């Protein structure tokens, strides 16, 4: 099928091998692996590098690009760069893409530039749409709970985002199970299509298992997309023999520094890597497959600095089955 774009012709077989999962009980499907714009789409990354990442992703069936108002550096820059990429290369493919963004963390100075007020959320969404060059986003998230703002106000702002046509669906990020359940009741009464939660979750970080989010989301028919599935690269082969000079710890310690790689953690990573090798997988592949194995995670949200990392992440989908013994061993290693 001819696809009318002069500057980019996507792989015509891009949908043949990717797995797509419904976000909870909704009609929306997300690729099992999504592309996050958190780290590598700000003004410290060359545009050609960003272009190669999104081309590789889309060519292999990754239809979901995830952003937030504050992603950069500087805040807002990831949305601006995504907007440039969409305008130049994806003009004819907008309806094949899921674009999500969020608001909640500090974005501008003063009392209206963060948290969960109606004023902040709706103003931020307008700003995000301008940077992205879009009329709407597919998913708009509240980025984290705000205990100082009534939950009804925050959920009402999400309802307005949908009612205005500026978002198709809404999501919640970094909520726990009980708070998400309360939010669900409000959004249900407002007839808002709340379909997904975004939370940190990986073999080493089990917070969503302990705070009720994972199980409550499943029981309520809401999806779950997980960020930091590779624990900032620690759940890869990057740090098996120390800290490489070109690693995130070495050159971009904003969110991960050398103090994180303790002797205890290094031993855990080595043991997990040995198990992955026995399964015929890399540690990264096993870590992503583990998240997807029980059907309660809709998509794993992985960043990348190189196209090959995206291809490696997709490789996890070849084997998401684990024996009971393997799952028990993974739990034991993580609990040490």
N, C-alpha and C positions, 0 to 999 in steps of 0.2 A: 504493500500500500504506500503510495506516495504521500509524504508528509511535508507540507509547504513551508519550509524554512531554509533560507539561503545559507545560514551560518552554522547550523547544527542539525545533523540528521541522526536521530536516535537509533539505537539498535532495534530493528523491527521485531526481534525475538525477545525483547526485554521482559515480557510477562510470562515467558514459558517456564521458568524455573523458580521464581520467587514464590514464597508462601505468603498468603494474605489471610489475616485473622480479623474477625469481627471485633469491634470495640464493645465488649460486653454484649448486651442484648440489642444494640443499635444496628442499623443497616450499614454503617460505615466500616469498611475494611481498611486495615493498615498493613503495610509490609511487615514481616516478622523482624526485619532489621530496618531501622530508620536512621536518617542522617541528622546529627545534631550540629548546630552552628555555634556552640558555646565558645570554643577555644580558637578555632582556626579560620574565622571569617572576619576578623577585625582588621585594623589598619597596620598590623605587623606582618600580615601574610600577603605575598604577591598575588595580584589578581589572577594571573595565569595558573597559579597553584589552586586557587579556589575554583576556577573554571574546570580544571581537570578532576577535582573531587566531585563536583555536581554532575559532570558528564558521566563519570564512572558509575556513580550511584544510580542515575536514571537509566543508563544503558543496561543495568542489571536488575531493574525492577524496583528500585527503591524510590517510591513515589512520595514519601513524606519527609519534608524538611522542617525541622523544629527550631524555633527562635524564641527570643524574649527581648523586651525593650532595652534591657541593660547589657545585652551581649556585645562584646567588643574584643579588645579595646579600640577606641573609647566607647562608652555606652551609646547604643544606637547604631554603631558602625556595622555590625553584622547584618542588621535589617537593611541598611543602605546598600551594602554589597550584594545581599540577596536580591534586592530590588533591581540592581543593575544587571545581575545575571538573568533574572526572570524577563526583564524587558528586552535584553539583547538576544537571548537564546531560547527562551521558553514561551514566547508570545503565543504560539500555536498549540501549546501543551498545558495551558493553565488548568483545564478541566481534567487533566490526568494527574494533577498534583494535589497533595494535602499540605497546606502551609499553616503552621501553628505559631502563635506567639503568646506572650504572657506579660502580666504586670503585677507588681507587688513589692519588689525591692526598690531602693532609692534610685530615682531617675533624674530628678532635678531638685534644686534647692527650695527650701521653704516647707511649710506644713502640708502642702498638697502634692508632694512629689514622691510619695511612697505609700505602702500599706494597703488598706482595703476600702477606702472611702469611695462613694459613687463618683465624686468629682475626679479623683485621681484615676480610677480605672477607665472611665469613659474618655477622659482627656488623653490618657496614654494610648488607648486603642486608636484614636484619631491620629496621633503622632506616628504610631507604628504603621498604619495604613499609608500615610504619606511617605514614610521612608521606604516602604516596600513597593510603592507605586501600584497598590491594589485597591479595589473597591471593597473587598471583604477578605477575611481570613477564614479558613475552614474550622479551626479550633482556637478559641480564646480562653486562656487559663488565668485564674487567680494564682499567683506564683507562690504564695505562702499565707498561712492563716494570720489574721490580724485580731488579737484578743481585745483591742480597744475600740473596734468598730462592730456594731451589731451585725451578726451573721446575716440577718434579713436585708440589711443595706447592701452588703457585698454581693449577695446572691441576686438582689434586685438589679444591681448594675450589670451583672452577667446576663440577666433577662433582657435588659434594655439593649445590650450589644446584639443579641439575636433578633429582637423585635425591630431594630433599626436596619437589619440586613447587613450589618458589618461583621457578623460572625455567624457561621452555620450551626456550630456546636460549641459547647463550653466544657471546660475541664477544671480540675482542682489539682494543685501541685503542693507537695510537702504537707498535706493534711494527715492526721491520724484517723483511725477507724471511727471512733465516736463522733468526732467533729464532722467527718465526711458524711456520716449517717444523718446527722442533723441537717447538714446542707442539702442532702438528697431530698429530704422531706419538703424543704422550702422550695427547691427547684421543681419538684414534682407538682406542687400546688400551683406554681407559676407556669407550668407546661413548658419548661425549658429543656431542650435536649442536652442534658448533662450525660456524657457518655464515657469519660475517661479520667483516670488519675495518673499523675506523673510523679514518681517518687524514686529516690535512690534505693537501689537494691542490687546486691551481688553476693557471691559466695561468702565474702568476708563481712558484709554489712547486712544484717538481717532485721533491721529496724522495722520494716513493714510486717514482718512476721510477729514481732513482739507488741506492736502498738495497735494491732487489729486491722490495719488498712488492707492488707492483702486478702484476708478471708472475708471481711465485710464487703469489699468491692465485688468479690466473686458472688457472694450471697445476694447482693443488690442488683446484679447484672450490669456492673460497670467495668469498663476495661482498665487495664494497668499497663502503662508504658514506663520502662525503667531507665533512669539515667545513671551514669557512672557504672555500667555493667562490668567494666574491666578495672574498676577501682583506680582510675586515672593512669592506667597502663601497668599497674602492679600485677594484674592477673594476665600478664603476657610473658613472653620469654625475654623481655627487655632487661629485666633486672636480676636474672638468674646468677649472673657473674659480676654483680656490682652495678655501678651507675655509668652508663655509656655517656660519652661527651655530647651526643646529639639527642639525649633523652629530655623529656619534659622537666624532670627534676633538675637537670644540669642547666637548661637554658631558659626555662619559663616556670619559676617556682611560685607563681601566684597562688596556686591551689594545691601544690604538692612539692615538698622540699625534702632534702636528704635526711632529715630527722624522722621522716615517716618510715624509712626502710630499716626497721630494727632487726636485730638478729632473730627474734621470734618470728616476725613477719616473713623474713627471708626464708626461714625453715618451712613455714607454711606454704609459701609459694613454690619452693622446690618440691615438696611432697605432692602438692596438687599437680605440678608439672609432670611428675613421675606417673601419676594416675592417668593423666591425659595421654601420655605416650603409650601406656598400656591399652588405651581405647583407640589408638591410632589417630589422635587429634593433637593439635597444639593446645597449650593452656588457654589461649584466647578462645579458640573454638569450643573447648569444653565448658568454659565459663559462660559463654553465651547460650550454648545448648542447655546447660543446667537451668538457666532462667526460663527457658521455653518448654521444659520437659513435661510440666504438669498441666499445661493448658490454661493456667490462670494469668499468665503474662501475655498481653496482646502483642507487644513489640519491644525489642531492645533498642534503646536509643544510644548509638555509638558515634563518637566523633572520630575524625581521622585527619592526619596531616599529609598522608600519601595515598594515592589511589589503591596501591596494593593492600593497604590496611582494610579498605572497604571490601575488596575481594576476599580477603582472609576472613572478615567478619561473616560474610555471606556463606562461607564454607562451613560454618557451624550448623547450617540447616541440613547438612547431609546426614547427621546422626544426632537426634535429640532424645534417644532412648537411653535410659540408665537402669542398671540392675539395682535391686534393693541393697545389695552389698556395696555398690559404688556410691549410692546416695548416702548410706550410713557412714562410709569412710570420709566422704566430703564433709559431712556434718561434724565428724570427730576432728578432722584437721582444722576446720574453721573455728571450733570451740576451744582450741588449745590456748 
